[in-house]
Amino acid sequence: MTEDDNAVECEPTPATATDVFGDRLELAEGYARMLTDEGVLRGLIGPSEVPRLWTRHILNCGVLGEAIEDGSTVFDIGSGAGFPGIPLAIAKRHVSITLIEPLLRRTTFLDEVVAELGLDNVTVVRGRAEEKAIVSTVGTADVVTSRAVAPLERLAGWSAPLIAVGGRLIALKGKSAAEEIERDRAAVRKVGLADLRVTQCGVDVVDEPTTLLLGTRVETERDAAAARRAARRAKRKR
């Protein structure tokens, strides 16, 4: 028996994929092939996920484009094999996306995906979102996304410093999203995230809509103090 005999086939491209990716569907199919082959071989995605690769992963992340405006800058933290950042980048060609991932074997794969598919709206950065140094490396973005990275309180602490004031946290979550908000609302407010709510995207596109936990980045006293220090430094240089 050869390796090919043991290979698990990816599910056929669903008809609804065209609604999500439009004329860039071929890129999404190329990504699916890379995940099925190198993604599995390198241990970035489990073989058991391949038969539901489109419905559970690629479409689940691609519909996130409904919640993000063209022209936005997006940081995707803990990108792993590229979720949700790669499907989002394919679905939204006019959104600039930075994939932030700490593990070398994953960033190597992500770089290969970006090069193979010609995704000129994607940058890959190796680093941990929770490290202060990452902010000086990438700055801030209009939106910070993530998928199954951490519970809300911890996720908010990592994400907030990377979100521009007025920007948004958009986290792909499961059925516990509303419970997480109630549990962590006060702690999350301390790091500068407010207006927390749960919504769905892909309602008319996929069988199981994607659940999103949303929050808005507001100015904290720490932000105001940092702005005052920056203003004083700028004044001294005049």
Salt bridges, closest charged atoms under 4 A:
ASP23 OD1 - ARG93 NH2 2.50
GLU38 OE1 - ARG42 NE 2.96
GLU49 OE2 - ARG52 NH2 2.81
GLU49 OE1 - HIS57 NE2 2.62
ASP70 OD1 - LYS92 NZ 3.22
GLU101 OE2 - ARG106 NH1 3.45
GLU112 OE1 - ARG42 NH2 2.57
GLU180 OE1 - LYS173 NZ 3.07
GLU180 OE1 - ARG183 NH2 3.91
GLU182 OE2 - ARG185 NH2 2.79
ASP184 OD2 - ARG183 NH2 2.83
GLU221 OE2 - ARG228 NH2 2.83
ASP223 OD2 - ARG217 NH1 2.68
